[in-house]
């Protein structure tokens, strides 16, 4: 599988470790942790990247976020 991972840069180290041990191709894209303070902007950036990944041959888009101001709510 080819996966796109959209994630907070706080999680960079464990994500890179997990990707290195994965049998899948995992492309990780990190977003600055400061975007948590502006969840509307973060949501927009995430949605743009989900939409862009659709035409790039990924089997799935995965996200590595916590609550993050509910920025992931409503993504499609």
Beta strands, then each sheet from edge to edge (+ up, - down):
strand 1: 2-8
strand 2: 25-31
strand 3: 60-64
sheet 1: 2+ 1+ 3+
end
